[in-house]
Amino acid sequence: MARRLLVPLTLFALALPAPAAADSERLSNERTLTRWAHTNLLGPIRAQPSHHARTVARLRWNTEDGLPEVYIVLRSKIDRRERKWLQIRIPGRPNGRKGWVREDQLSSLKTVRTHLTVDRGKLKATLRKRGKVIWSSRIGVGAPGTPTPGGRFWIRERLRGDGAVYGPWAFGTSAYSSLSDWPGGGVIGIHGTNQPGLIPGRPSHGCIRVPNWKITKLARLMPVGTPLRIK
């Protein structure tokens, strides 16, 4: 009988090639897990994860209010040269744009577990954390001639309000209204009010109005980078 050749299993393990890195990975589901970043290096935002793709926008340091700009990071992709690209949502007109940047163009990624929904039909906003409702409020939205835009957006700024028209707190979003000549470029805000009797209703130029005591609580619960769905 021929002798059987016994080879330790560890030798087979050493001979196996290392598993290849995933060339594409989802980084945010924009409900229970969202990753975001600031700008690290200014540069173009591309239509595809390639230096040869057309430029669709450019990264910027700051928002219209002078705070560090915030970009939601949707997924990553490694190209043929082993360079890592990140797909981001782009703030600005037109609403809803996406694009790709090199990984080194953004800061280290930060994580949030919150998600805000604004229902224009029911005139209600709801904040969830890890899928659980932690805050809700009746709201005011845009009038028929200046509607609050629908879509997927996010929270870019958390600001002290003026104590009057904007109440005690305000949030700047990535949504832009149809009024491009509005102060600040027409950014849709979520803020308090000095006219609580108009809530719930449709009294605004597109911004989302919240009772002052509710916006004060929201300011404690909702971090920058929180995804926002307006439906």
N, CA and C atoms as a LAMMPS dump frame, in Angstrom:
ITEM: TIMESTEP
0
ITEM: NUMBER OF ATOMS
693
ITEM: BOX BOUNDS ff ff ff
-5.0000000000000000e+02 5.0000000000000000e+02
-5.0000000000000000e+02 5.0000000000000000e+02
-5.0000000000000000e+02 5.0000000000000000e+02
ITEM: ATOMS id mol type element x y z
1 1 1 N 0.854 -1.196 0
2 1 2 C 0 0 0
3 1 3 C 0.885 1.239 0
4 2 1 N 0.578 2.175 -0.881
5 2 2 C 1.391 3.398 -0.963
6 2 3 C 1.196 4.231 0.288
7 3 1 N 2.263 4.846 0.711
8 3 2 C 2.19 5.7 1.895
9 3 3 C 1.422 6.986 1.546
10 4 1 N 0.534 7.384 2.437
11 4 2 C -0.215 8.63 2.214
12 4 3 C 0.624 9.796 2.684
13 5 1 N 0.581 10.834 1.869
14 5 2 C 1.345 12.045 2.194
15 5 3 C 0.493 12.933 3.076
16 6 1 N 0.959 13.127 4.307
17 6 2 C 0.218 13.949 5.259
18 6 3 C 0.832 15.332 5.295
19 7 1 N 0.031 16.351 5.041
20 7 2 C 0.501 17.729 5.035
21 7 3 C -0.285 18.494 6.086
22 8 1 N 0.384 19.183 7.01
23 8 2 C -0.355 19.946 8.032
24 8 3 C -1.312 20.945 7.391
25 9 1 N -2.478 21.074 7.999
26 9 2 C -3.478 22.005 7.465
27 9 3 C -2.974 23.428 7.456
28 10 1 N -2.085 23.768 8.365
29 10 2 C -1.576 25.13 8.422
30 10 3 C -0.829 25.503 7.166
31 11 1 N -0.216 24.498 6.509
32 11 2 C 0.501 24.791 5.271
33 11 3 C -0.46 25.201 4.173
34 12 1 N -1.624 24.548 4.131
35 12 2 C -2.628 24.943 3.141
36 12 3 C -3.107 26.362 3.414
37 13 1 N -3.274 26.692 4.683
38 13 2 C -3.728 28.03 5.042
39 13 3 C -2.732 29.082 4.613
40 14 1 N -1.45 28.753 4.779
41 14 2 C -0.421 29.71 4.37
42 14 3 C -0.379 29.866 2.863
43 15 1 N -0.744 28.804 2.15
44 15 2 C -0.664 28.865 0.692
45 15 3 C -1.839 29.586 0.068
46 16 1 N -2.952 29.71 0.813
47 16 2 C -4.131 30.366 0.248
48 16 3 C -3.897 31.858 0.092
49 17 1 N -4.36 32.471 -0.998
50 17 2 C -4.206 33.924 -1.159
51 17 3 C -5.072 34.684 -0.175
52 18 1 N -4.619 35.864 0.214
53 18 2 C -5.388 36.698 1.13
54 18 3 C -6.686 37.135 0.451
55 19 1 N -7.778 37.197 1.17
56 19 2 C -9.048 37.631 0.549
57 19 3 C -8.936 39.046 0.012
58 20 1 N -9.494 39.245 -1.16
59 20 2 C -9.427 40.571 -1.79
60 20 3 C -10.335 41.545 -1.05
61 21 1 N -9.904 42.788 -0.956
62 21 2 C -10.725 43.812 -0.31
63 21 3 C -11.957 44.091 -1.169
64 22 1 N -13.067 44.321 -0.524
65 22 2 C -14.295 44.63 -1.265
66 22 3 C -14.099 45.913 -2.05
67 23 1 N -14.436 45.885 -3.346
68 23 2 C -14.206 47.069 -4.169
69 23 3 C -15.316 48.093 -4.013
70 24 1 N -16.421 47.707 -3.352
71 24 2 C -17.514 48.637 -3.12
72 24 3 C -18.178 48.3 -1.79
73 25 1 N -18.461 49.327 -0.998
74 25 2 C -19.055 49.104 0.319
75 25 3 C -20.054 50.218 0.618
76 26 1 N -21.231 49.819 1.082
77 26 2 C -22.229 50.789 1.507
78 26 3 C -21.861 51.297 2.894
79 27 1 N -21.839 52.631 3.069
80 27 2 C -21.421 53.22 4.328
81 27 3 C -22.57 53.838 5.12
82 28 1 N -23.662 54.161 4.461
83 28 2 C -24.803 54.794 5.137
84 28 3 C -26.106 54.228 4.604
85 29 1 N -27.032 53.919 5.522
86 29 2 C -28.38 53.573 5.058
87 29 3 C -29.34 54.748 5.241
88 30 1 N -28.842 55.837 5.864
89 30 2 C -29.592 57.084 6.064
90 30 3 C -30.875 56.883 6.872
91 31 1 N -30.85 55.875 7.731
92 31 2 C -31.952 55.661 8.672
93 31 3 C -31.388 55.395 10.066
94 32 1 N -30.693 54.277 10.208
95 32 2 C -30.142 53.915 11.518
96 32 3 C -28.628 54.084 11.592
97 33 1 N -27.974 54.278 10.454
98 33 2 C -26.529 54.489 10.425
99 33 3 C -26.176 55.413 9.265
100 34 1 N -25.588 56.536 9.605
101 34 2 C -25.178 57.502 8.575
102 34 3 C -23.781 58 8.902
103 35 1 N -22.936 58.05 7.879
104 35 2 C -21.584 58.58 8.037
105 35 3 C -21.465 59.895 7.263
106 36 1 N -20.729 60.833 7.846
107 36 2 C -20.566 62.137 7.211
108 36 3 C -19.165 62.653 7.492
109 37 1 N -18.789 63.716 6.768
110 37 2 C -17.442 64.259 6.914
111 37 3 C -17.414 65.728 6.526
112 38 1 N -16.363 66.419 6.987
113 38 2 C -16.042 67.765 6.536
114 38 3 C -15.057 67.683 5.379
115 39 1 N -14.777 68.821 4.77
116 39 2 C -13.79 68.894 3.701
117 39 3 C -12.377 68.866 4.291
118 40 1 N -11.513 68.077 3.657
119 40 2 C -10.099 68.032 4.04
120 40 3 C -9.229 68.695 2.985
121 41 1 N -9.538 68.463 1.713
122 41 2 C -8.815 69.072 0.598
123 41 3 C -9.83 69.567 -0.428
124 42 1 N -9.73 70.808 -0.827
125 42 2 C -10.616 71.314 -1.865
126 42 3 C -10.312 70.621 -3.189
127 43 1 N -11.348 70.456 -3.997
128 43 2 C -11.145 69.824 -5.288
129 43 3 C -12.469 69.491 -5.939
130 44 1 N -12.402 68.883 -7.11
131 44 2 C -13.632 68.571 -7.844
132 44 3 C -14.388 67.386 -7.263
133 45 1 N -15.693 67.41 -7.469
134 45 2 C -16.556 66.26 -7.204
135 45 3 C -16.898 65.675 -8.564
136 46 1 N -16.613 64.39 -8.737
137 46 2 C -16.741 63.757 -10.051
138 46 3 C -18.06 62.993 -10.193
139 47 1 N -18.483 62.815 -11.439
140 47 2 C -19.702 62.067 -11.721
141 47 3 C -19.519 60.577 -11.468
142 48 1 N -18.289 60.093 -11.614
143 48 2 C -17.953 58.694 -11.402
144 48 3 C -16.651 58.619 -10.602
145 49 1 N -16.329 57.464 -9.982
146 49 2 C -15.093 57.343 -9.208
147 49 3 C -13.861 57.192 -10.097
148 50 1 N -13.548 58.275 -10.784
149 50 2 C -12.426 58.288 -11.722
150 50 3 C -11.942 59.715 -11.922
151 51 1 N -10.615 59.88 -12.035
152 51 2 C -10.063 61.211 -12.3
153 51 3 C -10.447 61.716 -13.688
154 52 1 N -10.89 60.824 -14.558
155 52 2 C -11.25 61.213 -15.921
156 52 3 C -12.732 61.56 -16.048
157 53 1 N -13.511 61.324 -15.01
158 53 2 C -14.945 61.616 -15.067
159 53 3 C -15.175 63.125 -15.013
160 54 1 N -16.31 63.554 -15.516
161 54 2 C -16.603 64.989 -15.541
162 54 3 C -16.836 65.525 -14.13
163 55 1 N -16.552 66.797 -13.967
164 55 2 C -16.769 67.468 -12.69
165 55 3 C -18.219 67.928 -12.584
166 56 1 N -18.893 67.576 -11.475
167 56 2 C -20.287 67.978 -11.292
168 56 3 C -20.427 69.098 -10.266
169 57 1 N -19.416 69.277 -9.417
170 57 2 C -19.415 70.342 -8.41
171 57 3 C -18.015 70.387 -7.809
172 58 1 N -17.824 71.261 -6.827
173 58 2 C -16.539 71.34 -6.133
174 58 3 C -16.78 71.362 -4.623
175 59 1 N -15.892 70.72 -3.894
176 59 2 C -15.968 70.76 -2.444
177 59 3 C -15.748 72.186 -1.957
178 60 1 N -16.334 72.52 -0.821
179 60 2 C -16.124 73.837 -0.244
180 60 3 C -15.889 73.687 1.259
181 61 1 N -15.197 74.672 1.803
182 61 2 C -14.864 74.61 3.224
183 61 3 C -16.08 74.821 4.114
184 62 1 N -16.893 75.834 3.765
185 62 2 C -17.919 76.304 4.694
186 62 3 C -19.304 76.383 4.065
187 63 1 N -20.297 76.394 4.932
188 63 2 C -21.676 76.643 4.523
189 63 3 C -21.87 78.145 4.284
190 64 1 N -23.067 78.516 3.889
191 64 2 C -23.374 79.934 3.682
192 64 3 C -23.249 80.744 4.966
193 65 1 N -23.372 80.1 6.111
194 65 2 C -23.26 80.789 7.4
195 65 3 C -21.851 80.767 7.972
196 66 1 N -20.908 80.206 7.224
197 66 2 C -19.518 80.206 7.663
198 66 3 C -19.12 79.051 8.561
199 67 1 N -19.981 78.055 8.719
200 67 2 C -19.64 76.866 9.493
201 67 3 C -19.067 75.786 8.571
202 68 1 N -18.289 74.84 9.111
203 68 2 C -17.711 73.79 8.258
204 68 3 C -18.788 73.019 7.499
205 69 1 N -18.586 72.877 6.2
206 69 2 C -19.549 72.175 5.362
207 69 3 C -19.609 70.697 5.751
208 70 1 N -20.781 70.103 5.546
209 70 2 C -21.034 68.712 5.922
210 70 3 C -21.46 67.932 4.682
211 71 1 N -20.834 66.764 4.488
212 71 2 C -21.173 65.898 3.355
213 71 3 C -21.555 64.514 3.873
214 72 1 N -22.731 64.041 3.477
215 72 2 C -23.133 62.67 3.778
216 72 3 C -22.345 61.734 2.857
217 73 1 N -21.777 60.68 3.42
218 73 2 C -20.981 59.716 2.649
219 73 3 C -21.798 58.438 2.49
220 74 1 N -22.133 58.108 1.247
221 74 2 C -23.04 57.002 0.97
222 74 3 C -22.336 55.661 0.823
223 75 1 N -21.234 55.642 0.074
224 75 2 C -20.54 54.377 -0.157
225 75 3 C -19.099 54.628 -0.558
226 76 1 N -18.299 53.579 -0.55
227 76 2 C -16.903 53.671 -0.982
228 76 3 C -16.682 52.726 -2.158
229 77 1 N -15.665 53.036 -2.928
230 77 2 C -15.312 52.178 -4.066
231 77 3 C -13.809 52.277 -4.311
232 78 1 N -13.168 51.151 -4.568
233 78 2 C -11.742 51.113 -4.868
234 78 3 C -11.579 50.924 -6.364
235 79 1 N -10.816 51.815 -6.995
236 79 2 C -10.66 51.736 -8.45
237 79 3 C -9.534 50.768 -8.821
238 80 1 N -9.251 50.667 -10.098
239 80 2 C -8.266 49.692 -10.59
240 80 3 C -6.857 49.975 -10.096
241 81 1 N -6.59 51.199 -9.722
242 81 2 C -5.272 51.563 -9.2
243 81 3 C -5.226 51.517 -7.674
244 82 1 N -6.237 50.863 -7.082
245 82 2 C -6.313 50.705 -5.622
246 82 3 C -6.506 52.037 -4.897
247 83 1 N -7.076 53.02 -5.575
248 83 2 C -7.416 54.289 -4.931
249 83 3 C -8.851 54.221 -4.442
250 84 1 N -9.068 54.756 -3.259
251 84 2 C -10.394 54.69 -2.652
252 84 3 C -11.166 55.976 -2.92
253 85 1 N -12.394 55.807 -3.379
254 85 2 C -13.294 56.914 -3.654
255 85 3 C -14.505 56.82 -2.743
256 86 1 N -15.104 57.971 -2.458
257 86 2 C -16.291 58.026 -1.622
258 86 3 C -17.416 58.739 -2.368
259 87 1 N -18.592 58.144 -2.353
260 87 2 C -19.757 58.787 -2.958
261 87 3 C -20.447 59.647 -1.905
262 88 1 N -20.742 60.885 -2.254
263 88 2 C -21.321 61.835 -1.301
264 88 3 C -22.588 62.47 -1.87
265 89 1 N -23.4 62.978 -0.965
266 89 2 C -24.499 63.857 -1.362
267 89 3 C -23.958 65.281 -1.407
268 90 1 N -24.418 66.051 -2.39
269 90 2 C -23.877 67.386 -2.633
270 90 3 C -24.905 68.439 -2.252
271 91 1 N -24.578 69.345 -1.33
272 91 2 C -25.497 70.447 -1.015
273 91 3 C -25.479 71.494 -2.131
274 92 1 N -26.629 72.085 -2.403
275 92 2 C -26.684 73.121 -3.434
276 92 3 C -27.704 72.798 -4.5
277 93 1 N -27.937 73.771 -5.356
278 93 2 C -28.893 73.586 -6.438
279 93 3 C -28.235 72.875 -7.621
280 94 1 N -28.983 72.006 -8.307
281 94 2 C -30.317 71.516 -7.937
282 94 3 C -30.236 70.526 -6.781
283 95 1 N -31.316 70.421 -6.015
284 95 2 C -31.351 69.469 -4.903
285 95 3 C -31.184 68.037 -5.421
286 96 1 N -30.612 67.197 -4.577
287 96 2 C -30.581 65.761 -4.876
288 96 3 C -29.365 65.258 -5.622
289 97 1 N -28.335 66.069 -5.784
290 97 2 C -27.159 65.613 -6.544
291 97 3 C -26.251 64.709 -5.708
292 98 1 N -25.543 63.815 -6.396
293 98 2 C -24.532 62.962 -5.787
294 98 3 C -23.248 63.06 -6.616
295 99 1 N -22.139 62.657 -6.022
296 99 2 C -20.88 62.659 -6.757
297 99 3 C -19.821 61.878 -5.994
298 100 1 N -18.623 61.819 -6.569
299 100 2 C -17.522 61.028 -6.004
300 100 3 C -16.304 61.909 -5.751
301 101 1 N -15.652 61.671 -4.625
302 101 2 C -14.395 62.35 -4.292
303 101 3 C -13.396 61.31 -3.803
304 102 1 N -12.117 61.654 -3.874
305 102 2 C -11.097 60.777 -3.306
306 102 3 C -11.222 60.751 -1.778
307 103 1 N -10.838 59.665 -1.188
308 103 2 C -10.945 59.537 0.264
309 103 3 C -10.179 60.637 0.993
310 104 1 N -9.018 61.028 0.463
311 104 2 C -8.197 62.025 1.166
312 104 3 C -8.765 63.437 1.066
313 105 1 N -9.797 63.637 0.251
314 105 2 C -10.412 64.956 0.148
315 105 3 C -11.346 65.26 1.321
316 106 1 N -11.733 64.211 2.065
317 106 2 C -12.637 64.394 3.2
318 106 3 C -11.916 64.093 4.507
319 107 1 N -12.458 64.634 5.592
320 107 2 C -11.934 64.362 6.924
321 107 3 C -12.283 62.927 7.328
322 108 1 N -11.838 62.52 8.495
323 108 2 C -12.245 61.215 9.017
324 108 3 C -13.771 61.194 9.153
325 109 1 N -14.348 60.028 8.926
326 109 2 C -15.809 59.907 8.916
327 109 3 C -16.375 59.909 10.333
328 110 1 N -17.501 60.594 10.481
329 110 2 C -18.224 60.628 11.745
330 110 3 C -19.547 59.891 11.57
331 111 1 N -20.117 59.419 12.656
332 111 2 C -21.3 58.564 12.598
333 111 3 C -22.453 59.147 13.402
334 112 1 N -23.656 59.084 12.842
335 112 2 C -24.879 59.413 13.589
336 112 3 C -25.863 58.263 13.428
337 113 1 N -26.749 58.136 14.404
338 113 2 C -27.757 57.071 14.394
339 113 3 C -29.17 57.632 14.342
340 114 1 N -29.285 58.929 14.131
341 114 2 C -30.586 59.588 14.107
342 114 3 C -31.074 59.782 12.679
343 115 1 N -32.373 60.016 12.546
344 115 2 C -33.003 60.22 11.237
345 115 3 C -34.26 61.053 11.444
346 116 1 N -34.363 62.171 10.727
347 116 2 C -35.523 63.067 10.844
348 116 3 C -36.404 62.944 9.617
349 117 1 N -37.704 62.782 9.846
350 117 2 C -38.683 62.74 8.763
351 117 3 C -39.627 63.931 8.901
352 118 1 N -39.868 64.628 7.805
353 118 2 C -40.839 65.722 7.755
354 118 3 C -41.948 65.314 6.792
355 119 1 N -43.148 65.214 7.306
356 119 2 C -44.31 64.828 6.508
357 119 3 C -45.12 66.089 6.22
358 120 1 N -45.045 66.562 4.97
359 120 2 C -45.733 67.801 4.607
360 120 3 C -47.244 67.631 4.562
361 121 1 N -47.708 66.422 4.302
362 121 2 C -49.146 66.188 4.277
363 121 3 C -49.762 66.204 5.663
364 122 1 N -49.08 65.548 6.607
365 122 2 C -49.589 65.469 7.978
366 122 3 C -49.112 66.63 8.844
367 123 1 N -48.226 67.482 8.283
368 123 2 C -47.681 68.618 9.024
369 123 3 C -47.057 68.157 10.343
370 124 1 N -46.184 67.161 10.21
371 124 2 C -45.573 66.567 11.385
372 124 3 C -44.124 66.197 11.104
373 125 1 N -43.254 66.417 12.1
374 125 2 C -41.848 66.005 12.02
375 125 3 C -41.594 64.959 13.091
376 126 1 N -40.751 63.957 12.754
377 126 2 C -40.455 62.865 13.672
378 126 3 C -38.966 62.556 13.648
379 127 1 N -38.353 62.527 14.808
380 127 2 C -36.941 62.158 14.934
381 127 3 C -36.851 60.755 15.522
382 128 1 N -36.078 59.905 14.86
383 128 2 C -35.825 58.556 15.343
384 128 3 C -34.338 58.36 15.626
385 129 1 N -34.05 57.508 16.586
386 129 2 C -32.671 57.107 16.879
387 129 3 C -32.63 55.591 16.915
388 130 1 N -31.784 55.023 16.051
389 130 2 C -31.718 53.559 15.885
390 130 3 C -33.102 52.987 15.582
391 131 1 N -33.923 53.766 14.873
392 131 2 C -35.251 53.325 14.466
393 131 3 C -36.359 53.608 15.456
394 132 1 N -36.04 54.094 16.651
395 132 2 C -37.036 54.347 17.68
396 132 3 C -37.373 55.829 17.748
397 133 1 N -38.656 56.16 17.813
398 133 2 C -39.086 57.557 17.888
399 133 3 C -38.649 58.156 19.228
400 134 1 N -37.911 59.284 19.157
401 134 2 C -37.48 59.965 20.383
402 134 3 C -37.989 61.406 20.449
403 135 1 N -38.638 61.872 19.374
404 135 2 C -39.153 63.246 19.361
405 135 3 C -40.134 63.365 18.207
406 136 1 N -41.18 64.172 18.398
407 136 2 C -42.095 64.481 17.296
408 136 3 C -42.76 65.818 17.589
409 137 1 N -43.252 66.462 16.537
410 137 2 C -43.884 67.768 16.701
411 137 3 C -44.759 68.095 15.514
412 138 1 N -45.806 68.857 15.763
413 138 2 C -46.556 69.502 14.689
414 138 3 C -45.69 70.619 14.133
415 139 1 N -45.823 70.915 12.858
416 139 2 C -44.926 71.873 12.206
417 139 3 C -45.689 72.772 11.247
418 140 1 N -45.002 73.833 10.814
419 140 2 C -45.443 74.657 9.709
420 140 3 C -44.485 74.465 8.546
421 141 1 N -45.007 74.429 7.329
422 141 2 C -44.166 74.241 6.14
423 141 3 C -44.465 75.344 5.128
424 142 1 N -43.883 75.209 3.943
425 142 2 C -44.004 76.238 2.93
426 142 3 C -45.42 76.416 2.404
427 143 1 N -45.731 77.668 2.069
428 143 2 C -47.015 77.985 1.451
429 143 3 C -47.061 77.402 0.038
430 144 1 N -48.255 77.281 -0.564
431 144 2 C -48.351 76.707 -1.904
432 144 3 C -47.451 77.375 -2.941
433 145 1 N -47.272 78.686 -2.849
434 145 2 C -46.423 79.373 -3.818
435 145 3 C -44.938 79.255 -3.544
436 146 1 N -44.588 78.877 -2.326
437 146 2 C -43.18 78.703 -1.937
438 146 3 C -43.057 77.41 -1.14
439 147 1 N -43.267 76.261 -1.789
440 147 2 C -43.343 74.989 -1.068
441 147 3 C -41.997 74.542 -0.496
442 148 1 N -42.088 73.803 0.583
443 148 2 C -40.913 73.122 1.116
444 148 3 C -40.559 71.981 0.167
445 149 1 N -39.328 71.915 -0.34
446 149 2 C -38.986 70.867 -1.309
447 149 3 C -38.951 69.486 -0.676
448 150 1 N -39.307 68.483 -1.446
449 150 2 C -39.243 67.1 -0.988
450 150 3 C -37.963 66.435 -1.442
451 151 1 N -37.587 65.366 -0.743
452 151 2 C -36.4 64.621 -1.125
453 151 3 C -35.591 64.181 0.083
454 152 1 N -34.368 63.724 -0.188
455 152 2 C -33.444 63.291 0.856
456 152 3 C -32.395 64.368 1.081
457 153 1 N -32.299 64.838 2.306
458 153 2 C -31.38 65.905 2.661
459 153 3 C -30.681 65.538 3.963
460 154 1 N -30.062 66.532 4.621
461 154 2 C -29.417 66.284 5.904
462 154 3 C -29.207 67.604 6.641
463 155 1 N -28.873 67.486 7.925
464 155 2 C -28.653 68.648 8.776
465 155 3 C -27.195 69.075 8.671
466 156 1 N -26.975 70.333 8.251
467 156 2 C -25.612 70.843 8.052
468 156 3 C -25.159 71.774 9.166
469 157 1 N -26.132 72.403 9.862
470 157 2 C -25.783 73.419 10.857
471 157 3 C -26.724 73.351 12.057
472 158 1 N -26.202 73.703 13.2
473 158 2 C -27.007 73.889 14.409
474 158 3 C -26.657 75.269 14.939
475 159 1 N -27.656 76.162 14.979
476 159 2 C -27.4 77.576 15.246
477 159 3 C -28.297 78.097 16.366
478 160 1 N -27.791 79.033 17.128
479 160 2 C -28.627 79.777 18.062
480 160 3 C -29.57 80.667 17.274
481 161 1 N -30.855 80.647 17.62
482 161 2 C -31.811 81.495 16.931
483 161 3 C -31.721 82.935 17.397
484 162 1 N -32.559 83.768 16.816
485 162 2 C -32.548 85.189 17.175
486 162 3 C -33.481 85.486 18.343
487 163 1 N -34.172 84.473 18.838
488 163 2 C -35.107 84.676 19.935
489 163 3 C -36.42 85.304 19.509
490 164 1 N -36.554 85.564 18.222
491 164 2 C -37.776 86.202 17.71
492 164 3 C -38.31 85.384 16.541
493 165 1 N -38.096 85.863 15.312
494 165 2 C -38.632 85.192 14.132
495 165 3 C -38.187 83.733 14.061
496 166 1 N -36.919 83.469 14.391
497 166 2 C -36.374 82.112 14.29
498 166 3 C -36.384 81.357 15.611
499 167 1 N -36.923 81.948 16.648
500 167 2 C -37.002 81.26 17.922
501 167 3 C -35.636 81.05 18.553
502 168 1 N -35.522 80.123 19.512
503 168 2 C -34.272 79.937 20.237
504 168 3 C -33.21 79.14 19.495
505 169 1 N -33.626 78.282 18.552
506 169 2 C -32.674 77.428 17.828
507 169 3 C -33.073 77.333 16.362
508 170 1 N -32.077 77.062 15.528
509 170 2 C -32.319 76.852 14.1
510 170 3 C -31.33 75.821 13.577
511 171 1 N -31.783 75.051 12.606
512 171 2 C -30.928 74.087 11.918
513 171 3 C -30.888 74.447 10.437
514 172 1 N -29.697 74.465 9.862
515 172 2 C -29.567 74.635 8.424
516 172 3 C -29.528 73.271 7.758
517 173 1 N -30.296 73.094 6.692
518 173 2 C -30.346 71.809 5.985
519 173 3 C -29.651 71.919 4.629
520 174 1 N -29.607 70.808 3.931
521 174 2 C -29.032 70.797 2.586
522 174 3 C -30.078 71.06 1.517
523 175 1 N -31.32 71.299 1.921
524 175 2 C -32.393 71.585 0.962
525 175 3 C -32.384 73.067 0.599
526 176 1 N -32.644 73.352 -0.66
527 176 2 C -32.688 74.739 -1.142
528 176 3 C -34.065 75.033 -1.716
529 177 1 N -34.572 76.211 -1.401
530 177 2 C -35.909 76.592 -1.849
531 177 3 C -35.878 77.086 -3.286
532 178 1 N -37.063 77.379 -3.804
533 178 2 C -37.171 77.931 -5.155
534 178 3 C -36.796 79.404 -5.186
535 179 1 N -36.608 80.023 -4.017
536 179 2 C -36.27 81.454 -3.929
537 179 3 C -34.758 81.622 -3.852
538 180 1 N -34.101 81.666 -4.98
539 180 2 C -32.647 81.761 -4.988
540 180 3 C -32.139 83.107 -4.484
541 181 1 N -33 84.139 -4.506
542 181 2 C -32.573 85.457 -4.039
543 181 3 C -32.878 85.665 -2.56
544 182 1 N -33.401 84.627 -1.886
545 182 2 C -33.688 84.728 -0.46
546 182 3 C -32.377 84.878 0.314
547 183 1 N -32.34 85.655 1.4
548 183 2 C -31.094 85.825 2.161
549 183 3 C -30.464 84.49 2.547
550 184 1 N -29.137 84.387 2.328
551 184 2 C -28.448 83.141 2.628
552 184 3 C -28.513 82.138 1.497
553 185 1 N -29.059 82.537 0.351
554 185 2 C -29.08 81.642 -0.8
555 185 3 C -30.283 80.73 -0.879
556 186 1 N -31.258 80.915 0.011
557 186 2 C -32.461 80.1 -0.067
558 186 3 C -32.348 78.752 0.61
559 187 1 N -31.449 78.628 1.595
560 187 2 C -31.322 77.373 2.336
561 187 3 C -32.571 77.155 3.195
562 188 1 N -33.12 75.954 3.141
563 188 2 C -34.277 75.614 3.963
564 188 3 C -33.802 75.38 5.397
565 189 1 N -34.419 76.081 6.337
566 189 2 C -34.079 75.917 7.74
567 189 3 C -35.201 75.239 8.517
568 190 1 N -34.835 74.691 9.653
569 190 2 C -35.799 74.186 10.63
570 190 3 C -35.595 75.042 11.868
571 191 1 N -36.602 75.788 12.291
572 191 2 C -36.369 76.758 13.362
573 191 3 C -37.628 77.009 14.191
574 192 1 N -37.435 77.714 15.294
575 192 2 C -38.553 78.115 16.142
576 192 3 C -39.341 79.249 15.508
577 193 1 N -40.227 79.872 16.271
578 193 2 C -41.103 80.877 15.686
579 193 3 C -41.634 81.834 16.742
580 194 1 N -41.979 83.028 16.293
581 194 2 C -42.685 83.965 17.18
582 194 3 C -44.166 84.033 16.826
583 195 1 N -44.611 83.086 15.978
584 195 2 C -46.018 82.997 15.604
585 195 3 C -46.514 81.555 15.775
586 196 1 N -46.529 81.05 16.991
587 196 2 C -46.922 79.651 17.211
588 196 3 C -48.343 79.341 16.778
589 197 1 N -49.201 80.351 16.68
590 197 2 C -50.569 80.126 16.254
591 197 3 C -50.695 79.668 14.814
592 198 1 N -49.617 79.808 14.016
593 198 2 C -49.643 79.382 12.612
594 198 3 C -49.23 77.923 12.444
595 199 1 N -48.928 77.263 13.57
596 199 2 C -48.537 75.853 13.55
597 199 3 C -49.665 75.023 14.164
598 200 1 N -50.118 73.966 13.48
599 200 2 C -49.684 73.468 12.179
600 200 3 C -50.293 74.293 11.05
601 201 1 N -49.572 74.344 9.941
602 201 2 C -50.057 75.108 8.806
603 201 3 C -49.021 75.188 7.711
604 202 1 N -49.297 76.063 6.745
605 202 2 C -48.407 76.251 5.598
606 202 3 C -48.149 77.751 5.42
607 203 1 N -47.43 78.352 6.372
608 203 2 C -47.278 79.807 6.353
609 203 3 C -45.939 80.313 5.83
610 204 1 N -44.98 79.42 5.539
611 204 2 C -43.596 79.879 5.352
612 204 3 C -43.197 80.021 3.894
613 205 1 N -41.964 80.517 3.71
614 205 2 C -41.367 80.604 2.377
615 205 3 C -40.629 79.309 2.012
616 206 1 N -40.84 78.269 2.766
617 206 2 C -40.199 76.978 2.518
618 206 3 C -39.579 76.379 3.762
619 207 1 N -39.229 77.219 4.738
620 207 2 C -38.636 76.716 5.974
621 207 3 C -39.659 75.935 6.794
622 208 1 N -39.153 75.156 7.728
623 208 2 C -39.986 74.318 8.577
624 208 3 C -40.024 74.945 9.966
625 209 1 N -41.191 75.364 10.389
626 209 2 C -41.345 76.029 11.677
627 209 3 C -41.783 75.031 12.748
628 210 1 N -41.189 75.183 13.927
629 210 2 C -41.433 74.272 15.046
630 210 3 C -41.715 75.11 16.292
631 211 1 N -42.669 74.73 17.14
632 211 2 C -42.875 75.465 18.392
633 211 3 C -41.572 75.572 19.184
634 212 1 N -41.385 76.699 19.857
635 212 2 C -40.101 76.963 20.516
636 212 3 C -39.71 75.899 21.532
637 213 1 N -40.655 75.427 22.326
638 213 2 C -40.285 74.431 23.331
639 213 3 C -39.914 73.11 22.694
640 214 1 N -40.472 72.847 21.514
641 214 2 C -40.127 71.625 20.787
642 214 3 C -38.758 71.74 20.113
643 215 1 N -38.447 72.906 19.539
644 215 2 C -37.141 73.07 18.885
645 215 3 C -36.023 73.057 19.922
646 216 1 N -36.306 73.524 21.142
647 216 2 C -35.309 73.485 22.211
648 216 3 C -34.97 72.04 22.567
649 217 1 N -35.974 71.201 22.62
650 217 2 C -35.727 69.785 22.896
651 217 3 C -35.005 69.13 21.724
652 218 1 N -35.39 69.482 20.503
653 218 2 C -34.748 68.911 19.316
654 218 3 C -33.263 69.258 19.276
655 219 1 N -32.925 70.457 19.722
656 219 2 C -31.521 70.883 19.725
657 219 3 C -30.664 70.006 20.622
658 220 1 N -31.26 69.366 21.606
659 220 2 C -30.514 68.471 22.495
660 220 3 C -30.397 67.053 21.918
661 221 1 N -31.278 66.729 20.976
662 221 2 C -31.376 65.35 20.508
663 221 3 C -30.813 65.103 19.116
664 222 1 N -30.779 66.137 18.274
665 222 2 C -30.43 65.925 16.869
666 222 3 C -29.066 66.51 16.524
667 223 1 N -28.068 65.674 16.238
668 223 2 C -26.74 66.18 15.892
669 223 3 C -26.63 66.578 14.423
670 224 1 N -25.635 67.387 14.133
671 224 2 C -25.272 67.68 12.751
672 224 3 C -24.941 66.36 12.04
673 225 1 N -25.287 66.264 10.763
674 225 2 C -25.081 65.043 10
675 225 3 C -26.296 64.153 9.947
676 226 1 N -27.333 64.474 10.724
677 226 2 C -28.553 63.667 10.728
678 226 3 C -29.223 63.72 9.362
679 227 1 N -29.518 62.585 8.751
680 227 2 C -30.24 62.6 7.476
681 227 3 C -31.674 63.081 7.67
682 228 1 N -32.194 63.716 6.647
683 228 2 C -33.528 64.32 6.663
684 228 3 C -34.294 63.873 5.425
685 229 1 N -35.449 63.319 5.629
686 229 2 C -36.33 62.984 4.502
687 229 3 C -37.562 63.857 4.58
688 230 1 N -37.821 64.607 3.515
689 230 2 C -39.019 65.43 3.425
690 230 3 C -39.936 64.785 2.404
691 231 1 N -41.121 64.398 2.861
692 231 2 C -42.046 63.687 1.947
693 231 3 C -43.41 64.386 1.901
